[in-house]
Amino acid sequence: MEDKTLNKLTHKFSKLIKSLGNVKGGVIISKDSFIKIGEVKDEDLEVISRHIAVVMGSSEMLYRRFKDEVEYIEIKGKKYKTILFNLGEYICAIVGDVNPEEIKEEIINIGKSSIEELIEEVAF
């Protein structure tokens, strides 16, 4: 896909997540980490997406043992939280000072509409 289209999609997604407030950045990736949309300021999207995919994949394997599934994963740092939301074939990662329970429904709603539209544009 050409850079112009990717930049347009990244800008659209960034506007959506910044409307959540207290967000440093966010990305949407496919679980194989090939499709990537979004940005986290001063970070390499390639590296971040691989880490996100590994964390979600490992957590899903663990939860399958309990006959459960991962809804989201919260990683709390000293400055920020990183929340990984399981969106089926995709993962939405949000970095910032946010409460996952407060934004969960909005992320899921974004996932059901805008994210699927964005992912399809990137995939095709």
C-alpha positions in Angstrom: 0.0 0.0 0.0 1.3 3.5 -0.8 2.5 5.7 2.1 -0.1 8.4 1.3 -3.0 6.0 2.0 -1.3 4.6 5.1 -0.7 8.2 6.4 -4.4 9.0 5.9 -5.5 6.0 7.7 -3.0 6.5 10.6 -4.2 10.1 10.9 -7.9 9.1 11.0 -7.2 6.4 13.7 -5.0 8.8 15.7 -7.9 11.3 15.8 -10.2 8.6 17.1 -8.0 7.5 19.9 -7.0 11.0 21.0 -10.6 11.7 21.5 -10.5 9.3 24.4 -8.3 11.7 26.4 -5.0 11.1 28.3 -3.7 9.0 25.4 -0.1 9.2 24.2 -0.7 7.0 21.2 -2.2 3.8 19.9 -1.9 1.2 17.2 -4.0 -1.4 15.6 -2.2 -4.5 14.4 -3.1 -7.9 13.0 -2.3 -10.7 15.4 0.6 -11.7 13.0 1.8 -8.1 13.4 1.8 -7.5 9.6 -0.9 -4.9 9.4 -0.1 -1.8 11.4 -2.0 1.5 11.7 -1.4 4.2 14.3 1.5 5.8 16.1 3.1 6.1 19.5 5.2 9.2 19.6 9.0 8.6 19.4 8.6 4.8 19.0 9.2 2.3 16.2 5.9 0.8 15.1 7.6 -2.3 13.7 9.2 -3.2 17.1 6.1 -2.2 19.2 3.8 -4.3 17.0 5.9 -7.4 17.4 5.9 -7.0 21.2 2.2 -6.5 21.2 1.6 -9.6 19.1 3.8 -11.8 21.4 2.1 -10.5 24.6 -1.4 -11.1 23.3 -0.5 -14.5 21.8 1.1 -15.7 25.0 -1.8 -14.5 27.0 -4.4 -16.2 24.7 -2.5 -19.5 25.0 -2.6 -19.2 28.8 -6.3 -18.3 28.9 -7.2 -21.2 26.6 -5.9 -23.5 29.3 -8.6 -22.0 31.6 -11.2 -22.3 28.9 -11.5 -18.5 28.8 -10.4 -15.8 26.5 -8.6 -12.5 26.8 -10.7 -9.4 26.7 -7.9 -7.0 27.4 -4.5 -6.9 29.0 -3.3 -4.0 31.1 0.4 -3.3 31.6 1.0 -0.7 34.2 4.3 1.3 34.1 5.4 4.1 36.3 4.3 6.8 33.8 1.8 5.1 31.5 -0.4 2.1 31.0 -0.5 0.1 27.9 -3.8 -1.6 27.3 -4.1 -4.3 24.6 -7.7 -4.9 23.6 -8.5 -8.2 21.9 -10.5 -7.5 18.7 -10.7 -10.9 17.2 -8.1 -11.1 14.5 -6.7 -7.7 15.5 -5.3 -6.0 18.6 -5.8 -2.4 19.6 -3.1 -1.1 21.9 -3.6 2.2 23.7 -0.7 3.9 25.6 -1.6 6.6 28.2 -3.1 7.2 31.5 -6.5 5.6 30.9 -8.8 3.3 32.7 -9.5 0.3 30.5 -13.0 -0.3 31.9 -13.9 3.3 31.0 -12.8 3.1 27.4 -13.5 -0.6 26.7 -16.9 -0.1 25.2 -15.7 2.8 23.0 -12.7 0.8 21.8 -15.0 -2.1 21.0 -17.4 0.2 19.1 -14.5 1.8 17.2 -13.4 -1.8 16.5 -16.7 -2.8 15.1 -17.0 0.1 12.7 -14.0 2.3 12.0 -11.2 -0.1 12.7 -12.6 -2.8 10.4 -13.0 -0.2 7.7 -9.4 1.0 8.2 -8.0 -2.6 8.3 -9.9 -3.5 5.0 -8.4 -0.5 3.3 -4.9 -1.5 4.4 -5.4 -5.1 3.6 -6.6 -4.6 0.0 
